[in-house]
Amino acid sequence: MAPNFEFSWHPGIGDPTAGGWITVVLYLLAAGSCWMTVRVLRRQDPKDKADARVWRNISVLFFLLGINKQLDLQSGLTELGRMVAYSGGWYEHRQTVQIYLIAGITAVCLAILPVLIFGLRKAPFQTWMAVAGSTFVLGYVLIRAASFHHMDSFLRTRLLGLKWYWILEMAGIVIVLIASEWRRAKAFQQVGERVVN
């Protein structure tokens, strides 16, 4: 049967399962938490904008990823990639391209992480933790968009009743959420110590 290479994707609920909705809620909770952390950090030290900027960027990223999770925008990107592969005449070699793309995304994420951490070397540990979690989530989302059947088959398998793609995505989001709550609590503590002294 010949594959259909017309672009037929349309926005819709990408993952209508309980795990999908929990992931969306986690994205939005993390985005809101990071945004509250930005506000606290700006009040704590209006001159130190670098730390607040990191948290603001993570907040916006996670809000967009939460929307993407249920609109399933990456499936549209994947379908567009199939069309490009077919029209370019390399559709039958797409798995090789996907492997290189996934390896490239992984390498870029691994290369960016130390650069970001070095750039934030004076930032608190919680900010490093959030950057690492965000990089993991973004890399995961990009790899899922470029993935091929064997990777999808693995990600759909279950561990303790949970699909691997839920576990991996939720783990990165929870790391950022914990880091944000921890960072905000530390900022409140520092403000309290200043008032006492």
N, C-alpha and C positions, 0 to 999 in steps of 0.2 A: 504494500500500500504506500503510495507516494505521500510524503509529509506535506502538510499545508504550511506554506511560507508566507501567507498573508498576515499582516499585523492585525491580530484580533483581540489583543489584550484590552481590557477596560477596568477602571477602578472598581474595586469591590472589597468585601471583607476577605482578607487574605488568609486568616487563620481563625475560623469561628469557634474553635475549641476553647475549653476552659483554660488550657495552658496558653493559648494565644492571647486571650483577654487578660490573663494575669500578667503576661509579659508587657502588654500595652499599659496596664495600670502601673507596673513597676517603672516603666520608662517615664510616665507622667509624674509619678511620685519623686523619682530621682531628679527630673527636670525642675520640679517645684522646690525640692530641698536645696538644690544647687543655687536656684534663684534667691532663696531666703539667705543662703550663705553669702551670696554677693552683697546683699543689702546690709547684713551684719558687718562684713569686712569693710565696706565703705564707711559705715558709721564709726568703726573701731579706729581706722587710720585712713583718712581721705587721701593722704599723699601716696600711700602704697597701693598703686593701681594694678600691679602685675598679678598678684594673687587673685584679686577680684575678677580680673579679666579672664583668667583661666576658668574660674567657676562659671562665669557668664557664658563663655563659649561652650562649656560642657552642657549647661542648661539648655541652650538653644539646640545643640546637636541632639540631645536626648529627646527634646520635644519633637523635633523633626523625625527622629527614628521611631518614636511612638506613633506618629501619624503614618509613616511609611509602613509600619508593621501591619496595620489593618487595611491600608489602601493597596498593599502589595505592589508598590512601585518597582521593586527589584525584578518582579516577574516580567513586567513590561520591558525593562532593560535587557533581561535575558532573552526575551522573544525578539527584540530588536537585534541582538547579537547573532541569533540564529539566522535571521534574514540576511544580515551582512555576510555571514559565513557562506550561506547558500549562493547569494548573488556574486560573491567574490570567488566562488569555485573551490573553496577549501572546507566545505561542510563536512566531508568525510574525514578530515584531519582535525576536527574541532576538539577532540579529547586531548591531543597534544597541545593545542593552543590553550585549552583550559588548564592543563597542568602547569604550563609556563606562567599563565596569568595568576593562578593560585600561589605558586612559588614566589612570583614577583610581589604580590600583595603581602604575603607573609614576610618576605625579606624587607620590604619597605617599612612595615609596621615595626619589625624588630630593630631596624636601623633608626627609625624616628624616635622610638622610646628612649634610648640613652641620650639622644640629642635634647629631647624635651626635658628629661630629668636633669641633665647638665644645665640647661637654661634655667631651670627652676631649683637649682641646688640650694638656694637660700630659702626656698619656700618650705613650709611645714611638711612633715611626712604625709599628712592626710591629703595634701594637694598632689604629691607624687602618686599616692595610691589611686586617686581619682583619675589622674592622667593615664596610669597603667590600665585601669579598668576600662576607661573610654577607648583607648587604643585597641584593647582586646575586642571590645564590642564592635567597633568600627571595622576592624579587620575581619571579624566573623561575618558581619553583614555583607561586606564586599566579596568574601569567599563564597558565601551562600549564593550571591547573585551570579557568580561566575562558575558555580560548581557543576559537576557532571553527575551522571546517574549513580556511580559507585559511591561518591561522597554523600549524595542525598540518601542512598540506601542505608548507609551507616548512621547518618544523623536521625533517621526515622526509627532506628532500633530503640529499645527501651532499657532503662536502668531503674529498677524499683518502681516500675509503672510510668516513669517519665521519659519522654523522648529526649534523645541527646541534644537536639537543637534547642529544646527548651532549657535544658540544664546549662549548656554553654552560654546562651544569650542571657538567661536570668542571672547566672553567676557573675558575669561582668557588670550587669546593672546593679546588682546588690552590693558589689564592691564599691561602686561609685556612691550609692545611697549611704552606705555605712561611713565612707570617707567624708561625705558632706555633713552628715549629722555630727560626726566626731569633730570636724573642723569648726563647725558653728559652736559646739559646746566649748571647745578650747578658746574661741574668740570671746565668748561670754565670760569664761573664767578669767581671762586676761583683763577684761574690762572691770570685773569685780575686784581683782587684785589691785588695780590702779586706784579704784575708789577707796579701798581700805588703806592703801599707803598714802 
